[in-house]
Every structure is written in C-alpha cells, then in structure tokens.
Amino acid sequence: MKTEQLYSIFKNSAGVSTDSRTVREGEMFFSLWGANHNGNQFAAQALGKGAVCAVIDDPLYETDERTILVDDCLIELQALASHHRKELKVPLIAITGTNGKTTTKELVGAIMSRIKKVHSSKGNLNNHIGVPLSILSAPAGTELIIIEMGASHQGEIRTLCTIARPDYGLITNIGTAHLEGFGSFENIVKAKTELYEYLRKTNGVAIYNDRNPLLSEQIYRSVNRAVPYSAPDGTELIVEPVSYSKNLVVRLIHNKKERVISTGFFGRHNTENIRAAVAVSVFLGAGIDDAAAAIEEYKPLNNRSQILETGRNTLFCDSYNANPDSMRTAIEAFAETGSEKKVVILGDMLELGTKAHDEHLNILRLLNSLGISRVMLVGPVFKSLAGTFGYKTFHDSERLREYLKIKPVEGAYVLVKGSRGMMMEKAYEVL
C-alpha cells in the first residue's frame, strides 16, 4: 500500500501506536521490530483491542483486510510522519545537543504555550521512532511544533530532519556522550551539526549560543541565517544567575524590563538551558513576562536537575542520564550548594567505549579536588578505580539501596547521578 493510501486511513483514525499493550480503539498499529521481538507477532492482539488496522511487514501474519502489508514498517511509519508534516504547514523547531535538550524543549513549550497552541515531543521520544510518533500525534489546530532530536551515530540527525523538516533549529551544546557509537569528539560535532547543514540547505534559521565558541564557529561555517541568544529579536537579552545555593535564581533583562525569578532547578549550569529557551521564545514572539512566569511555574521532573525534599534529606536528583560533561557540571554545581553536609552518589557513565577508564578517573579526581569526602560509587568502572581515593563502592544500585537501609543518610544534601542503565533512582526511597 502506498503512503498516500495509508495517510487516508490515518486521517480517519484515532492516531498511531507501536505498542499492542497500550493500543487504543481506532488507532493504527505499526508492527515494528525490536532487538528481541518481532512486532508482527502482536498484530492480531492489537486488532483484538480495537485497532483500526495493523501495518505489518511479514506476510505470515496477514489475516484479513485490516492487516496492511508493507515492505518495512519502520520506513513506512517515517514516510507517514513526513507526509503528515507536509500537510500540517505550521512552524517546527528542532532541538538537539549533548546535554540540556529535553529541559530546553520543555521550557520552550511552557513559555510558548502561553501565546500559541504548542505540540512537543513527549518525554525523550527523540529517535527514529519517537520523532515520527511525535509528529503524528500533533492535534488539529497546532500552531507550533517542538521536536527533540537525539543521536548516538552519525547520520541520525540528518534522517530526523528529513522527516520533521524543521524551520528553526537549536543545538544546546556539543560534548562527550555516546563515544562508543561516534568514535571521537570530532564525529560528535559532525553528527550534531547535521541540523545546521539541513537548515542551510532549506534556508532555515538557527538560534545559537553566541557565548559558545564551538557553536559560533560551526554557525559561521554552516548556516545562512542565524540568530544569537544575546539578541534574538535585535534587542539585547540578558539571562544571568543571581544565586544557586539551593534553587537556582536567575535575572532576565530584555526590552527595558527586568525580572528576577526563583526556578525549580539546582545548579547555575541550568542558566544556559533557561537562556536558550528564553531566546527561542522571544524570537518566536513571546514576551519577557510570559517567559518569567512560565519558568517560575515549571517544576523539573524525571530526575533532571530536580530537587526533592524527603523529610530526611534534600535530594538533588539528576539521575536520568550521565556523560562526562553533565557529570562534571552537576558535581561542580552541587559543590556550590549551601549545605555543610554533602553526600555524592554516582553511577557509572555508559557508552564511553575506550574512553571509559580515563573519563571516570577524571570524575574521581574532580571529587577529590573539591574536597567532597562522603562519596558512594556504583558500577564496575568506578569500583575498579576508586580504591586509591578511599570511596565506598557498590556493584549495582540494589546493593547501594540495601546498604543505605542499614546505614541511613540523614540531614544532608545528596546528589544522585548516573547513566540511565545504572537505575540510580532505586536509592531515592531510602534517602
């Protein structure tokens, strides 16, 4: 079946699902393959739950006219999303970067929702499946789409751009993450700036951090139309930290207006995420009052720079993911908080390939240089290196949790950070 025919079905459906467990009545089900499963096996289950059709790519699972056979379900899902994007005819901004892209996306959405009907990626639906699903879930009447784009290999951002067709783009920063997939920092730069390349070819606009030398250099090399954070609408914009002993307090100055706001974030490094979001929003037509109100109301979730009061301790939850840059930044920010009693709990940083040893050792040296003495480390890489520093180590987060039950931490500021696969959030309930 051709994409145009599938699109006719889509327009009369309740949306798209790739999970037979949660598919709703009237949705189209796409039978995607996973690392350990063949999605075609769940087509009948999805139809039994009321799916209007099941798109399959294995003829063994054809049943009746409700099963639609295509060459490749993933490619067809992406083609359907690309077709829908053309039909939507609304502005779309793509946000990528090594760190801060989800927070920046959420903040832009919070600000712009005050003046427009905004649709944005949910959670971290930022890959070759998540981006198409995000576009296909845009409701009628949407006036602005915000799409997060992630990548662990070269070419991924380029593919996502051909699907999403961004009019505007933002790279938050470029750092060392997914080195196992990219191979080198130079390859990471090439991968992230695929967004700039797309904007150059389509005459789109890049909004960029003009205080970041690397991004500024790449902008001048790659993009025809660029807008700096410092003057997104031609008028100077200042976003600066005021205090960060616990909650980050920032000052916004623009167009002869000044606002000082207390945020739900910890760490002055989040000033750059706020600055990015305000710059984008001002460029897209929001005022400084809208920005200040939205940021002050925004509450971080999902263990991203989140402050959690447990009654026993104050947790600085930053355990959604970790790479060398974000780990270093979080530790330095935590060191600046206003408690005498600090505890740092870190999990291994994954996907660093041959750089894993050196990058973990650098983190240990940083902890030592900052004089943070109470440190607990989780994972085999940290465990193999921590001996000379005298830090407590655990094989996994479950063993950490059991230890904390026996030897509880009380009355402290506690930073918890690690890669997603380390499941550092298991410690929260005993802290």
ABEGO torsion letter per residue (X at the ends): XBAAAAAAAAAABAEBBABAAABBBGBBBBBBBBAABBAAAAAAAAAAAGBABBBBABAAABABAABBBBABAAAAAAAAAAAAAAAAGBBBBBBBEABGAAAAAAAAAAAAAAABBBBBBBEABABAAAAAAAAAABBBGBABBBBBBBBABBGAAAAAAAAAGBABBBBABBBBBGAAAAGBAAAAAAAAAAAAAAAAAAGBBBBBBAABAAAAAAAAAABABBBBAABAAGBBBBBBBABAABBBBBBBBBGGBBBBBBBABBEAAAAAAAAAAAAAAAAAGBBAAAAAAAAAABBBBGGBGBBBBAGABBBBBAAABBBAAAAAAAAAAAAABABABBBBBBBBBBGAEAAAAAAAAAAAAAAAAAGBABBBBBEAAAAAAAAAAGBBBBABAAAAAAAAAABBBBGBBBBBBEBAAAGAAAAAAAX
